[in-house]
Amino acid sequence: MIEVVSIPPLATVQDLGRVGHWQQGLGRAGAMDLLALRVANLLLGNGESAAALEIPLTPARFIFAQDTVFSLVGAACGATLDGVVLPRCWAGSAKAGQELSLGAMRDGARVYLSLPGGIDVPEVLGSRSTQLREGFGGFEGRVLAAGDCLSGATPCARMSPISYALPVLREDGTADIILRVLPSSETLEFSEASINAFFGQPYSVTPASNRQGFRLEGPELHREAQGELRSHGIAPGIVQVPSGGQPIIQLADSATMGGYPKIACVIEPDLWRIAQARPGDTLRFVCIDMKQTRDAETADIAMLDEARRAITKTRHLQKTWN
């Protein structure tokens, strides 16, 4: 069991998300950075869909109420266990009374804390994710607060430390976070100048960004087609453009319907990069085709397969050493 001593707003319990309820108007929810969540669970030997604590801001402090194991994966935040610095992607043991501290995030925007077997909260509609707008799931349907206690679903008191290297957020030598996108149904309704600006210039993440969507700031985009659009289905990754001309990327807590025109859609393998973007970070959009999208998905699957093999092999070797 782990007790929250202090934590900023908006930390929630999330898993891979709640699927299959779009037709009822219920979005996916789930972790913003699905890659970090999966690796956090792999390091502990959990099922990849197990629930973890998503922490979008720091600092934060926790006290372990009993001997247990845990993993911490995501943004670099100078995490320490009783003053001992931890890698940004790590799993190991903690003793009763030890304190886990998360400092200022230096690279990235979210950290995932997992416990053995996943955080033990009720499953609702096939998921343990928190639906903040609807107020259910996760830990009492709300954000975490000081004094809350979280337990793992499977007791485990000890394991050898293990770490893993995550993909880099930015390509070498670039200040921008590169996001690959597909054209959307209204892309060609925007002016040529707007299309060139969207794909040619960076956009900054504004402070008015959250799990529902990231509001961006950059060159104004103008739709040349006349008339209002009827509300239509939207999903995480869709880039909408309201009348003000500044794009919004719909994310994990997106609504299921919307009427703003869509200029692009970020492909699934790049959504974790948005999750780790902070206000002030710059994003650059690169248009790709369906073949490149399938290639990216294939590479994403291969990357996860390699993580599973590497972590499983390391765990096996650790057992032989013991």
Phi and psi in degrees as GROMACS dihedral restraints (atoms count N, CA, C in turn):
[ dihedral_restraints ]
;  ai    aj    ak    al  type     phi  dphi    fc
    3     4     5     6     1  -129.4    20    10
    4     5     6     7     1   136.2    20    10
    6     7     8     9     1  -107.7    20    10
    7     8     9    10     1   136.5    20    10
    9    10    11    12     1   -79.7    20    10
   10    11    12    13     1   120.2    20    10
   12    13    14    15     1   -90.5    20    10
   13    14    15    16     1   -48.2    20    10
   15    16    17    18     1  -151.4    20    10
   16    17    18    19     1   144.0    20    10
   18    19    20    21     1  -158.7    20    10
   19    20    21    22     1   139.0    20    10
   21    22    23    24     1   -69.5    20    10
   22    23    24    25     1   171.5    20    10
   24    25    26    27     1   -64.9    20    10
   25    26    27    28     1   158.2    20    10
   27    28    29    30     1    80.9    20    10
   28    29    30    31     1     9.0    20    10
   30    31    32    33     1   -76.6    20    10
   31    32    33    34     1   129.8    20    10
   33    34    35    36     1  -138.9    20    10
   34    35    36    37     1   162.3    20    10
   36    37    38    39     1   -86.3    20    10
   37    38    39    40     1   128.0    20    10
   39    40    41    42     1  -140.1    20    10
   40    41    42    43     1   151.4    20    10
   42    43    44    45     1  -126.0    20    10
   43    44    45    46     1  -149.6    20    10
   45    46    47    48     1   -74.3    20    10
   46    47    48    49     1    -7.8    20    10
   48    49    50    51     1   114.6    20    10
   49    50    51    52     1   166.5    20    10
   51    52    53    54     1  -106.1    20    10
   52    53    54    55     1   107.1    20    10
   54    55    56    57     1  -109.4    20    10
   55    56    57    58     1   159.5    20    10
   57    58    59    60     1    91.9    20    10
   58    59    60    61     1     9.6    20    10
   60    61    62    63     1  -124.7    20    10
   61    62    63    64     1    17.8    20    10
   63    64    65    66     1   -58.9    20    10
   64    65    66    67     1   -39.0    20    10
   66    67    68    69     1   -67.4    20    10
   67    68    69    70     1   -19.0    20    10
   69    70    71    72     1   -92.9    20    10
   70    71    72    73     1     4.4    20    10
   72    73    74    75     1    83.7    20    10
   73    74    75    76     1    17.4    20    10
   75    76    77    78     1  -109.2    20    10
   76    77    78    79     1   117.4    20    10
   78    79    80    81     1   -74.3    20    10
   79    80    81    82     1  -178.9    20    10
   81    82    83    84     1   -73.4    20    10
   82    83    84    85     1   -39.6    20    10
   84    85    86    87     1    56.2    20    10
   85    86    87    88     1  -143.5    20    10
   87    88    89    90     1    83.4    20    10
   88    89    90    91     1   174.2    20    10
   90    91    92    93     1   -63.7    20    10
   91    92    93    94     1   142.5    20    10
   93    94    95    96     1   -69.1    20    10
   94    95    96    97     1   -41.8    20    10
   96    97    98    99     1  -107.0    20    10
   97    98    99   100     1    90.4    20    10
   99   100   101   102     1   -67.1    20    10
  100   101   102   103     1   -29.6    20    10
  102   103   104   105     1   -64.7    20    10
  103   104   105   106     1   -49.0    20    10
  105   106   107   108     1   -62.0    20    10
  106   107   108   109     1   -40.4    20    10
  108   109   110   111     1   -61.6    20    10
  109   110   111   112     1   -46.3    20    10
  111   112   113   114     1   -61.0    20    10
  112   113   114   115     1   -45.1    20    10
  114   115   116   117     1   -67.0    20    10
  115   116   117   118     1   -39.2    20    10
  117   118   119   120     1   -57.2    20    10
  118   119   120   121     1   -40.4    20    10
  120   121   122   123     1   -74.4    20    10
  121   122   123   124     1   -39.5    20    10
  123   124   125   126     1   -59.4    20    10
  124   125   126   127     1   -41.0    20    10
  126   127   128   129     1   -62.3    20    10
  127   128   129   130     1   -28.5    20    10
  129   130   131   132     1   -94.2    20    10
  130   131   132   133     1    -6.0    20    10
  132   133   134   135     1    79.9    20    10
  133   134   135   136     1    15.6    20    10
  135   136   137   138     1   -77.3    20    10
  136   137   138   139     1   163.3    20    10
  138   139   140   141     1   -63.4    20    10
  139   140   141   142     1   144.6    20    10
  141   142   143   144     1   -65.1    20    10
  142   143   144   145     1   -19.2    20    10
  144   145   146   147     1   -92.0    20    10
  145   146   147   148     1     4.4    20    10
  147   148   149   150     1   -62.8    20    10
  148   149   150   151     1   151.0    20    10
  150   151   152   153     1   -79.3    20    10
  151   152   153   154     1   143.2    20    10
  153   154   155   156     1  -136.1    20    10
  154   155   156   157     1   170.6    20    10
  156   157   158   159     1   -92.3    20    10
  157   158   159   160     1   121.9    20    10
  159   160   161   162     1   -95.6    20    10
  160   161   162   163     1   120.2    20    10
  162   163   164   165     1  -115.9    20    10
  163   164   165   166     1   105.3    20    10
  165   166   167   168     1   -88.8    20    10
  166   167   168   169     1    -8.6    20    10
  168   169   170   171     1  -140.9    20    10
  169   170   171   172     1   155.2    20    10
  171   172   173   174     1  -136.0    20    10
  172   173   174   175     1   167.6    20    10
  174   175   176   177     1   -80.1    20    10
  175   176   177   178     1   166.2    20    10
  177   178   179   180     1  -151.3    20    10
  178   179   180   181     1   154.2    20    10
  180   181   182   183     1  -138.7    20    10
  181   182   183   184     1   142.4    20    10
  183   184   185   186     1  -136.6    20    10
  184   185   186   187     1   150.2    20    10
  186   187   188   189     1  -119.1    20    10
  187   188   189   190     1   131.5    20    10
  189   190   191   192     1   -82.8    20    10
  190   191   192   193     1   121.6    20    10
  192   193   194   195     1   -82.3    20    10
  193   194   195   196     1   -15.1    20    10
  195   196   197   198     1  -156.0    20    10
  196   197   198   199     1   165.7    20    10
  198   199   200   201     1   -61.7    20    10
  199   200   201   202     1   133.5    20    10
  201   202   203   204     1  -161.3    20    10
  202   203   204   205     1  -178.1    20    10
  204   205   206   207     1  -120.7    20    10
  205   206   207   208     1   159.1    20    10
  207   208   209   210     1  -156.8    20    10
  208   209   210   211     1   164.3    20    10
  210   211   212   213     1  -130.1    20    10
  211   212   213   214     1   153.8    20    10
  213   214   215   216     1  -138.4    20    10
  214   215   216   217     1   119.0    20    10
  216   217   218   219     1  -139.9    20    10
  217   218   219   220     1   137.4    20    10
  219   220   221   222     1   139.7    20    10
  220   221   222   223     1  -133.4    20    10
  222   223   224   225     1   -64.5    20    10
  223   224   225   226     1   147.3    20    10
  225   226   227   228     1   -73.2    20    10
  226   227   228   229     1   120.6    20    10
  228   229   230   231     1  -140.4    20    10
  229   230   231   232     1    20.9    20    10
  231   232   233   234     1    58.4    20    10
  232   233   234   235     1    39.4    20    10
  234   235   236   237     1   -63.2    20    10
  235   236   237   238     1   140.6    20    10
  237   238   239   240     1  -135.2    20    10
  238   239   240   241     1   148.2    20    10
  240   241   242   243     1  -116.7    20    10
  241   242   243   244     1   107.5    20    10
  243   244   245   246     1    51.6    20    10
  244   245   246   247     1    42.1    20    10
  246   247   248   249     1    86.9    20    10
  247   248   249   250     1    -9.4    20    10
  249   250   251   252     1   -88.1    20    10
  250   251   252   253     1   124.2    20    10
  252   253   254   255     1   -68.9    20    10
  253   254   255   256     1   136.0    20    10
  255   256   257   258     1  -108.5    20    10
  256   257   258   259     1   147.2    20    10
  258   259   260   261     1   -62.5    20    10
  259   260   261   262     1   162.7    20    10
  261   262   263   264     1   -74.4    20    10
  262   263   264   265     1   -14.8    20    10
  264   265   266   267     1  -135.4    20    10
  265   266   267   268     1    94.6    20    10
  267   268   269   270     1  -150.4    20    10
  268   269   270   271     1   151.3    20    10
  270   271   272   273     1  -141.2    20    10
  271   272   273   274     1   146.7    20    10
  273   274   275   276     1  -179.2    20    10
  274   275   276   277     1  -164.3    20    10
  276   277   278   279     1  -101.0    20    10
  277   278   279   280     1   154.0    20    10
  279   280   281   282     1  -135.9    20    10
  280   281   282   283     1   143.8    20    10
  282   283   284   285     1   -98.8    20    10
  283   284   285   286     1   155.7    20    10
  285   286   287   288     1   -54.3    20    10
  286   287   288   289     1   131.6    20    10
  288   289   290   291     1    95.2    20    10
  289   290   291   292     1   -14.6    20    10
  291   292   293   294     1   -71.8    20    10
  292   293   294   295     1   151.5    20    10
  294   295   296   297     1  -112.0    20    10
  295   296   297   298     1   130.2    20    10
  297   298   299   300     1  -101.4    20    10
  298   299   300   301     1   123.9    20    10
  300   301   302   303     1  -120.7    20    10
  301   302   303   304     1   136.5    20    10
  303   304   305   306     1  -113.8    20    10
  304   305   306   307     1   124.7    20    10
  306   307   308   309     1   -92.8    20    10
  307   308   309   310     1  -162.3    20    10
  309   310   311   312     1   -65.5    20    10
  310   311   312   313     1   139.0    20    10
  312   313   314   315     1   -76.1    20    10
  313   314   315   316     1   124.5    20    10
  315   316   317   318     1   -99.0    20    10
  316   317   318   319     1   -29.3    20    10
  318   319   320   321     1  -148.9    20    10
  319   320   321   322     1   116.0    20    10
  321   322   323   324     1   102.1    20    10
  322   323   324   325     1   174.8    20    10
  324   325   326   327     1  -134.4    20    10
  325   326   327   328     1    -6.2    20    10
  327   328   329   330     1  -143.7    20    10
  328   329   330   331     1   143.3    20    10
  330   331   332   333     1  -123.4    20    10
  331   332   333   334     1   142.4    20    10
  333   334   335   336     1  -115.7    20    10
  334   335   336   337     1   124.4    20    10
  336   337   338   339     1  -110.1    20    10
  337   338   339   340     1   119.2    20    10
  339   340   341   342     1  -117.9    20    10
  340   341   342   343     1   151.6    20    10
  342   343   344   345     1  -120.4    20    10
  343   344   345   346     1   163.3    20    10
  345   346   347   348     1   -59.9    20    10
  346   347   348   349     1   127.7    20    10
  348   349   350   351     1    80.7    20    10
  349   350   351   352     1    -2.2    20    10
  351   352   353   354     1    90.1    20    10
  352   353   354   355     1   157.8    20    10
  354   355   356   357     1   -65.8    20    10
  355   356   357   358     1   131.1    20    10
  357   358   359   360     1   -85.3    20    10
  358   359   360   361     1    91.8    20    10
  360   361   362   363     1  -131.7    20    10
  361   362   363   364     1   159.2    20    10
  363   364   365   366     1   -64.4    20    10
  364   365   366   367     1   146.8    20    10
  366   367   368   369     1   -86.7    20    10
  367   368   369   370     1   129.1    20    10
  369   370   371   372     1  -128.0    20    10
  370   371   372   373     1   123.3    20    10
  372   373   374   375     1    52.2    20    10
  373   374   375   376     1    43.6    20    10
  375   376   377   378     1    80.8    20    10
  376   377   378   379     1     9.7    20    10
  378   379   380   381     1  -151.7    20    10
  379   380   381   382     1   157.0    20    10
  381   382   383   384     1  -105.0    20    10
  382   383   384   385     1    10.5    20    10
  384   385   386   387     1   -70.6    20    10
  385   386   387   388     1   152.0    20    10
  387   388   389   390     1   -85.5    20    10
  388   389   390   391     1   123.3    20    10
  390   391   392   393     1   -97.8    20    10
  391   392   393   394     1    92.7    20    10
  393   394   395   396     1   -63.2    20    10
  394   395   396   397     1   -43.0    20    10
  396   397   398   399     1   -63.6    20    10
  397   398   399   400     1   -40.4    20    10
  399   400   401   402     1   -88.2    20    10
  400   401   402   403     1   -16.9    20    10
  402   403   404   405     1    76.6    20    10
  403   404   405   406     1    37.3    20    10
  405   406   407   408     1  -143.9    20    10
  406   407   408   409     1   171.7    20    10
  408   409   410   411     1    79.3    20    10
  409   410   411   412     1   175.6    20    10
  411   412   413   414     1    59.2    20    10
  412   413   414   415     1  -140.7    20    10
  414   415   416   417     1   -95.0    20    10
  415   416   417   418     1    94.3    20    10
  417   418   419   420     1    59.1    20    10
  418   419   420   421     1    24.0    20    10
  420   421   422   423     1    69.1    20    10
  421   422   423   424     1    23.4    20    10
  423   424   425   426     1  -142.0    20    10
  424   425   426   427     1   176.5    20    10
  426   427   428   429     1   -76.9    20    10
  427   428   429   430     1   159.0    20    10
  429   430   431   432     1   -76.5    20    10
  430   431   432   433     1   152.4    20    10
  432   433   434   435     1  -141.4    20    10
  433   434   435   436     1   162.8    20    10
  435   436   437   438     1   -55.2    20    10
  436   437   438   439     1   136.5    20    10
  438   439   440   441     1    96.7    20    10
  439   440   441   442     1   -16.1    20    10
  441   442   443   444     1   -68.9    20    10
  442   443   444   445     1   145.5    20    10
  444   445   446   447     1  -121.9    20    10
  445   446   447   448     1   133.9    20    10
  447   448   449   450     1  -119.1    20    10
  448   449   450   451     1   140.0    20    10
  450   451   452   453     1  -123.2    20    10
  451   452   453   454     1   152.2    20    10
  453   454   455   456     1   -81.3    20    10
  454   455   456   457     1   151.7    20    10
  456   457   458   459     1   -74.6    20    10
  457   458   459   460     1   -22.0    20    10
  459   460   461   462     1  -126.5    20    10
  460   461   462   463     1   113.9    20    10
  462   463   464   465     1   -60.4    20    10
  463   464   465   466     1   134.3    20    10
  465   466   467   468     1  -157.1    20    10
  466   467   468   469     1   122.6    20    10
  468   469   470   471     1  -100.9    20    10
  469   470   471   472     1   -16.2    20    10
  471   472   473   474     1  -154.8    20    10
  472   473   474   475     1   142.9    20    10
  474   475   476   477     1  -158.5    20    10
  475   476   477   478     1   155.2    20    10
  477   478   479   480     1   -71.8    20    10
  478   479   480   481     1   141.8    20    10
  480   481   482   483     1   -61.2    20    10
  481   482   483   484     1   146.8    20    10
  483   484   485   486     1  -146.8    20    10
  484   485   486   487     1   143.4    20    10
  486   487   488   489     1  -133.1    20    10
  487   488   489   490     1   167.9    20    10
  489   490   491   492     1  -153.7    20    10
  490   491   492   493     1   150.2    20    10
  492   493   494   495     1   -94.2    20    10
  493   494   495   496     1   122.6    20    10
  495   496   497   498     1   -84.7    20    10
  496   497   498   499     1   157.3    20    10
  498   499   500   501     1   -60.9    20    10
  499   500   501   502     1   153.4    20    10
  501   502   503   504     1   -77.5    20    10
  502   503   504   505     1   148.8    20    10
  504   505   506   507     1   -74.0    20    10
  505   506   507   508     1   -37.4    20    10
  507   508   509   510     1  -119.3    20    10
  508   509   510   511     1   147.7    20    10
  510   511   512   513     1   -69.2    20    10
  511   512   513   514     1   153.4    20    10
  513   514   515   516     1   -54.7    20    10
  514   515   516   517     1   130.1    20    10
  516   517   518   519     1    79.9    20    10
  517   518   519   520     1     5.0    20    10
  519   520   521   522     1  -111.9    20    10
  520   521   522   523     1   141.5    20    10
  522   523   524   525     1   -87.9    20    10
  523   524   525   526     1   -22.9    20    10
  525   526   527   528     1   -88.8    20    10
  526   527   528   529     1   151.6    20    10
  528   529   530   531     1   -90.2    20    10
  529   530   531   532     1   121.0    20    10
  531   532   533   534     1   -88.0    20    10
  532   533   534   535     1   128.0    20    10
  534   535   536   537     1  -121.4    20    10
  535   536   537   538     1   124.5    20    10
  537   538   539   540     1   -85.5    20    10
  538   539   540   541     1   134.6    20    10
  540   541   542   543     1  -133.7    20    10
  541   542   543   544     1   156.0    20    10
  543   544   545   546     1  -102.8    20    10
  544   545   546   547     1   148.0    20    10
  546   547   548   549     1   -61.0    20    10
  547   548   549   550     1   154.2    20    10
  549   550   551   552     1  -115.2    20    10
  550   551   552   553     1  -177.0    20    10
  552   553   554   555     1   -66.7    20    10
  553   554   555   556     1   -24.5    20    10
  555   556   557   558     1  -109.7    20    10
  556   557   558   559     1    11.5    20    10
  558   559   560   561     1   -54.7    20    10
  559   560   561   562     1   -47.2    20    10
  561   562   563   564     1   -76.1    20    10
  562   563   564   565     1    -3.3    20    10
  564   565   566   567     1   -83.2    20    10
  565   566   567   568     1   -11.0    20    10
  567   568   569   570     1   -85.4    20    10
  568   569   570   571     1   154.6    20    10
  570   571   572   573     1   -62.9    20    10
  571   572   573   574     1   155.7    20    10
  573   574   575   576     1   -59.0    20    10
  574   575   576   577     1   -39.6    20    10
  576   577   578   579     1   -63.2    20    10
  577   578   579   580     1   -38.4    20    10
  579   580   581   582     1   -67.2    20    10
  580   581   582   583     1   -43.2    20    10
  582   583   584   585     1   -62.5    20    10
  583   584   585   586     1   -43.7    20    10
  585   586   587   588     1   -63.2    20    10
  586   587   588   589     1   -39.1    20    10
  588   589   590   591     1   -67.9    20    10
  589   590   591   592     1   -42.6    20    10
  591   592   593   594     1   -62.6    20    10
  592   593   594   595     1   -42.0    20    10
  594   595   596   597     1   -91.7    20    10
  595   596   597   598     1    -4.2    20    10
  597   598   599   600     1  -116.4    20    10
  598   599   600   601     1   -14.4    20    10
  600   601   602   603     1  -128.0    20    10
  601   602   603   604     1   152.4    20    10
  603   604   605   606     1   -77.4    20    10
  604   605   606   607     1   154.8    20    10
  606   607   608   609     1  -121.2    20    10
  607   608   609   610     1   139.8    20    10
  609   610   611   612     1   -93.9    20    10
  610   611   612   613     1   142.2    20    10
  612   613   614   615     1   -76.5    20    10
  613   614   615   616     1   127.1    20    10
  615   616   617   618     1   -92.1    20    10
  616   617   618   619     1   162.7    20    10
  618   619   620   621     1   -63.5    20    10
  619   620   621   622     1   -20.2    20    10
  621   622   623   624     1   -82.3    20    10
  622   623   624   625     1    53.7    20    10
  624   625   626   627     1  -129.5    20    10
  625   626   627   628     1   143.6    20    10
  627   628   629   630     1  -155.4    20    10
  628   629   630   631     1  -167.6    20    10
  630   631   632   633     1   -64.4    20    10
  631   632   633   634     1   -24.6    20    10
  633   634   635   636     1   -74.0    20    10
  634   635   636   637     1   -40.4    20    10
  636   637   638   639     1  -174.1    20    10
  637   638   639   640     1   155.2    20    10
  639   640   641   642     1  -102.1    20    10
  640   641   642   643     1   122.6    20    10
  642   643   644   645     1   -89.4    20    10
  643   644   645   646     1   132.1    20    10
  645   646   647   648     1  -111.9    20    10
  646   647   648   649     1   159.5    20    10
  648   649   650   651     1  -130.7    20    10
  649   650   651   652     1   129.5    20    10
  651   652   653   654     1   178.6    20    10
  652   653   654   655     1  -155.7    20    10
  654   655   656   657     1   -56.8    20    10
  655   656   657   658     1   136.7    20    10
  657   658   659   660     1   -69.1    20    10
  658   659   660   661     1   142.3    20    10
  660   661   662   663     1  -111.2    20    10
  661   662   663   664     1   136.7    20    10
  663   664   665   666     1  -126.0    20    10
  664   665   666   667     1   127.3    20    10
  666   667   668   669     1   -89.4    20    10
  667   668   669   670     1   127.0    20    10
  669   670   671   672     1   -84.4    20    10
  670   671   672   673     1   -26.3    20    10
  672   673   674   675     1   -65.0    20    10
  673   674   675   676     1   145.3    20    10
  675   676   677   678     1   -94.1    20    10
  676   677   678   679     1   156.5    20    10
  678   679   680   681     1    92.6    20    10
  679   680   681   682     1   155.1    20    10
  681   682   683   684     1   -82.5    20    10
  682   683   684   685     1   148.6    20    10
  684   685   686   687     1   -89.0    20    10
  685   686   687   688     1   146.2    20    10
  687   688   689   690     1   -72.8    20    10
  688   689   690   691     1   153.0    20    10
  690   691   692   693     1   -59.5    20    10
  691   692   693   694     1   140.7    20    10
  693   694   695   696     1  -143.2    20    10
  694   695   696   697     1   166.5    20    10
  696   697   698   699     1   -66.8    20    10
  697   698   699   700     1   139.2    20    10
  699   700   701   702     1  -132.6    20    10
  700   701   702   703     1   164.7    20    10
  702   703   704   705     1  -152.1    20    10
  703   704   705   706     1   167.0    20    10
  705   706   707   708     1   -54.0    20    10
  706   707   708   709     1   134.1    20    10
  708   709   710   711     1   105.6    20    10
  709   710   711   712     1   -23.3    20    10
  711   712   713   714     1   -64.3    20    10
  712   713   714   715     1   133.9    20    10
  714   715   716   717     1  -106.8    20    10
  715   716   717   718     1   110.6    20    10
  717   718   719   720     1  -101.0    20    10
  718   719   720   721     1   157.3    20    10
  720   721   722   723     1  -128.6    20    10
  721   722   723   724     1   103.0    20    10
  723   724   725   726     1   -67.9    20    10
  724   725   726   727     1   178.7    20    10
  726   727   728   729     1   -62.5    20    10
  727   728   729   730     1   -25.1    20    10
  729   730   731   732     1   -70.5    20    10
  730   731   732   733     1   -13.2    20    10
  732   733   734   735     1    88.1    20    10
  733   734   735   736     1     1.0    20    10
  735   736   737   738     1  -103.0    20    10
  736   737   738   739     1   126.0    20    10
  738   739   740   741     1   -70.7    20    10
  739   740   741   742     1   155.0    20    10
  741   742   743   744     1  -128.7    20    10
  742   743   744   745     1   128.5    20    10
  744   745   746   747     1   -95.7    20    10
  745   746   747   748     1   118.6    20    10
  747   748   749   750     1   -72.9    20    10
  748   749   750   751     1   137.7    20    10
  750   751   752   753     1  -129.8    20    10
  751   752   753   754     1  -154.0    20    10
  753   754   755   756     1   -55.6    20    10
  754   755   756   757     1   -38.0    20    10
  756   757   758   759     1   -98.2    20    10
  757   758   759   760     1    24.9    20    10
  759   760   761   762     1   -61.6    20    10
  760   761   762   763     1   154.0    20    10
  762   763   764   765     1   -68.6    20    10
  763   764   765   766     1   169.5    20    10
  765   766   767   768     1   -93.8    20    10
  766   767   768   769     1   -13.9    20    10
  768   769   770   771     1  -134.8    20    10
  769   770   771   772     1   151.3    20    10
  771   772   773   774     1  -166.1    20    10
  772   773   774   775     1   159.0    20    10
  774   775   776   777     1  -114.9    20    10
  775   776   777   778     1    -1.8    20    10
  777   778   779   780     1   -72.3    20    10
  778   779   780   781     1   145.1    20    10
  780   781   782   783     1   -64.8    20    10
  781   782   783   784     1   148.7    20    10
  783   784   785   786     1  -108.5    20    10
  784   785   786   787     1   128.5    20    10
  786   787   788   789     1  -100.8    20    10
  787   788   789   790     1   -20.0    20    10
  789   790   791   792     1  -168.9    20    10
  790   791   792   793     1   173.5    20    10
  792   793   794   795     1  -140.3    20    10
  793   794   795   796     1   122.0    20    10
  795   796   797   798     1   -69.7    20    10
  796   797   798   799     1   133.0    20    10
  798   799   800   801     1   -71.5    20    10
  799   800   801   802     1   152.4    20    10
  801   802   803   804     1   -53.2    20    10
  802   803   804   805     1   -43.8    20    10
  804   805   806   807     1   -62.7    20    10
  805   806   807   808     1   -14.1    20    10
  807   808   809   810     1  -104.6    20    10
  808   809   810   811     1    -0.6    20    10
  810   811   812   813     1   -63.9    20    10
  811   812   813   814     1   -30.6    20    10
  813   814   815   816     1   -64.4    20    10
  814   815   816   817     1   -29.4    20    10
  816   817   818   819     1   -67.2    20    10
  817   818   819   820     1   -38.8    20    10
  819   820   821   822     1   -63.5    20    10
  820   821   822   823     1   -42.0    20    10
  822   823   824   825     1   -58.5    20    10
  823   824   825   826     1   -30.1    20    10
  825   826   827   828     1   -96.5    20    10
  826   827   828   829     1     9.1    20    10
  828   829   830   831     1   -86.4    20    10
  829   830   831   832     1   138.4    20    10
  831   832   833   834     1  -106.6    20    10
  832   833   834   835     1   159.2    20    10
  834   835   836   837     1   -53.1    20    10
  835   836   837   838     1   132.3    20    10
  837   838   839   840     1    98.4    20    10
  838   839   840   841     1   -24.1    20    10
  840   841   842   843     1   -65.6    20    10
  841   842   843   844     1   150.9    20    10
  843   844   845   846     1  -108.2    20    10
  844   845   846   847     1   139.7    20    10
  846   847   848   849     1  -113.6    20    10
  847   848   849   850     1   144.1    20    10
  849   850   851   852     1  -129.4    20    10
  850   851   852   853     1   131.0    20    10
  852   853   854   855     1   -98.4    20    10
  853   854   855   856     1   132.4    20    10
  855   856   857   858     1  -121.5    20    10
  856   857   858   859     1   121.7    20    10
  858   859   860   861     1   -80.9    20    10
  859   860   861   862     1   132.0    20    10
  861   862   863   864     1  -128.9    20    10
  862   863   864   865     1   170.4    20    10
  864   865   866   867     1  -104.5    20    10
  865   866   867   868     1  -178.1    20    10
  867   868   869   870     1   -65.7    20    10
  868   869   870   871     1   -36.7    20    10
  870   871   872   873     1   -63.1    20    10
  871   872   873   874     1   -45.1    20    10
  873   874   875   876     1   -63.6    20    10
  874   875   876   877     1   -34.3    20    10
  876   877   878   879     1   -65.0    20    10
  877   878   879   880     1   -45.3    20    10
  879   880   881   882     1   -63.1    20    10
  880   881   882   883     1   -38.7    20    10
  882   883   884   885     1   -63.3    20    10
  883   884   885   886     1   -40.2    20    10
  885   886   887   888     1   -64.7    20    10
  886   887   888   889     1   -40.4    20    10
  888   889   890   891     1   -64.8    20    10
  889   890   891   892     1   -40.6    20    10
  891   892   893   894     1   -62.7    20    10
  892   893   894   895     1   -43.2    20    10
  894   895   896   897     1   -65.0    20    10
  895   896   897   898     1   -36.3    20    10
  897   898   899   900     1   -64.8    20    10
  898   899   900   901     1   -43.7    20    10
  900   901   902   903     1   -62.5    20    10
  901   902   903   904     1   -42.5    20    10
  903   904   905   906     1   -64.2    20    10
  904   905   906   907     1   -38.1    20    10
  906   907   908   909     1   -63.1    20    10
  907   908   909   910     1   -42.8    20    10
  909   910   911   912     1   -67.9    20    10
  910   911   912   913     1   -39.0    20    10
  912   913   914   915     1   -60.9    20    10
  913   914   915   916     1   -41.6    20    10
  915   916   917   918     1   -65.2    20    10
  916   917   918   919     1   -38.6    20    10
  918   919   920   921     1   -62.7    20    10
  919   920   921   922     1   -43.2    20    10
  921   922   923   924     1   -61.5    20    10
  922   923   924   925     1   -46.3    20    10
  924   925   926   927     1   -64.0    20    10
  925   926   927   928     1   -45.8    20    10
  927   928   929   930     1   -64.6    20    10
  928   929   930   931     1   -43.1    20    10
  930   931   932   933     1   -69.8    20    10
  931   932   933   934     1   -41.1    20    10
  933   934   935   936     1   -63.0    20    10
  934   935   936   937     1   -42.3    20    10
  936   937   938   939     1   -63.2    20    10
  937   938   939   940     1   -43.7    20    10
  939   940   941   942     1   -62.8    20    10
  940   941   942   943     1   -42.5    20    10
  942   943   944   945     1   -61.9    20    10
  943   944   945   946     1   -40.9    20    10
  945   946   947   948     1   -62.8    20    10
  946   947   948   949     1   -43.8    20    10
  948   949   950   951     1   -63.9    20    10
  949   950   951   952     1   -38.7    20    10
  951   952   953   954     1   -61.9    20    10
  952   953   954   955     1   -37.5    20    10
  954   955   956   957     1   -65.7    20    10
  955   956   957   958     1   -36.9    20    10
  957   958   959   960     1   -69.1    20    10
  958   959   960   961     1   -32.2    20    10
  960   961   962   963     1   -68.7    20    10
  961   962   963   964     1   -31.4    20    10
